[in-house]
Structure formats: structure tokens, C-alpha cells
Amino acid sequence: MKILIATQKPFSAAAVHDIHELLEASGHEVELLEKYPGEAELCEAVKDAEALIIRSDKVTPAVLDAAKKLKIVVRAGAGFDNVDLAAATAHGVVVENTPGQNSNAVAELAIALMIFMARGQFDGKTGSELQGKKLGVQAYGNVGRLVGQKAKALGMDICALDPFLTDEQIIAGGATPVHSIEELYSQSNFLSIHIPALPSTIKSIGYDLITRMPTGGVLVNTARKEVIDEEGLMKALEERPDLRYVTDVMPDNYAELREKFGNRVFATPKKMGAQTAEANLNAGVAAGRQIIDFFATGSTKFQVNK
Ligand code: 3PG
């Protein structure tokens, strides 16, 4: 089968090498499309591919229309909001993700961003410590749980909200369960967001929630920019000069936020939560294995458009 690896933000060379080796050893042919400008190039490259490996690359109806032979798309990563699932289903294309494979990298970055903000972006002035502070984790899945566990090792007190988990599961993951979003924001000196971008979560975090945070609160977003109501964030930062926002997913109004609030806001220049050698290798190789299994046995264990 012909497998296309299409990554605008490429995997490491070592990960690409291992994915190639793995797929070729199973008799597949691999083509690589990296740093491509946009949809047109992907449409051209995917024409005769039977499988597609992507990261945050957008799989639109036009891409699926062009991909006449496509059977499976594997998003090497967790979030699959970049794939038009309805269109994929209509085209009979299986969509999978590789849950958990890049979680540690994202969790480490969330901790790093918290320290970076607590220490005033290393500006030389007196900062603060994480130890003894309360961390609220919004969604205690693969990434959230790792953030909670690492933060606990730093002496933080962890509380978490996750409607898909029982209290026992949250406690087993090292956190105290809370039962409402308002309660979570009201308690948390640091609040780390780990929810996906869905119609129900888009713009769900805004003025009302952010202003519930205690004095000096730091909101940390390594999830998706879409879950933030950017106008609400702006208003909250205007009214509460003690609040700060740090993110790995740059807001659309970042220039304005920086101009108004300076170092109280920080966004990484490019989403880099999953940009580690280990995460590239884990997620990329997992994607390759899932494709091999799909063609060899029909396995759709990680399908997200069932
Ligand atoms: C994910 O959903 O897995 C992360 O956001 C990482 O995305 P990336 O592969 O585009 O860095």
C-alpha cells in the first residue's frame, strides 16, 4: 500500500526514519510531504495514497475528495479536530489517533510554562514557587493526569474536574475531585486546560470563569486556542491586573494582548507541546503500527469516527 506522511510541522529525522523502516518492512511504500504550503499540495500528494499519517494537518472535504484510494488517516497525536470526521465517514475513510503517545511531552511543557510564569518569565525580579499552590486540572485524561502527577511531585495540591471519570479514578490519579467548573476555577492558583476543541467546548472558557481565579491566578493552555473566548480573556485581564495567561496555542489576538498586558501574557511562537524527539518517535511509530495492523488484520482499535 502507498502511505503518505504529510506533516507541515515535520517529525524529527529519526522518527521519519523509523516510520519508513517499519512500514517498508511490512511491504508498504512510503512518501513524505513536509512543510508544504497548504491544501492544494496535500490534495495533489494524497491522490494515490491508501493511508495518510498527519499531525495537526487539516484533512478537509477537498483533501478527502482528492484522495480516491484513501482507506485510513492516522493523526499521530491526541486531538483530531483538524480532521473533518463527517466527511471522512462519508468517504468511507477510517480516522484514528494515537492517544497517550505524546502526552508526557505536553505535560512537561505545561509544568515548564507554570514555572516560567511564576518566575516572571525570568526577568530577574522576585518570583514565586509552585510548591504549596493549588493546581486545578480541567480534564484528567492522558495529559491532565500526567500534569497532576508531576505537579504533585513539586509539592502542589491538585484538584481535577473530569465528567468522564469517577471520583475514585481521579483520586487514584493523585487529585482531589471537584464537581463543577466554577468550583475548579475558584480554587486554582494555577489552572491547566486539557479539554479538546468540540462544539460544546469552543469559547467555553471566558470572563466568568477566568475572573473566578484567586488573586495572582495563572491560566495555562496547552490544549487548543479555540476553547478560549478571547474577548472574555481580554476583559478579565483588563479588570484583574493580577491574572496571567500562558499558552502553547497562540491566541488570534496575541499582538493586542501583549501590547496591553506585556509579560502577563505569553504564547510560544509555534505549538511545541508535542515537539520532542520522544513524542515524535512514539506518536509516529504508533501511527505506522496502527496502519500495518489495519491492512493486515482489519484492526480499527483507535478509530474515532465509528
Ligand atoms: C495533539 O493533539 O496531539 C497535540 O496538540 C500535538 O499536536 P502536533 O502534533 O501538531 O504538535
Residues whose N, C-alpha, C, O or C-beta is under 5 A from the ligand:
A	BS01	3PG	R55 S56 A76 G77 A78 G79 A223 K271 A274
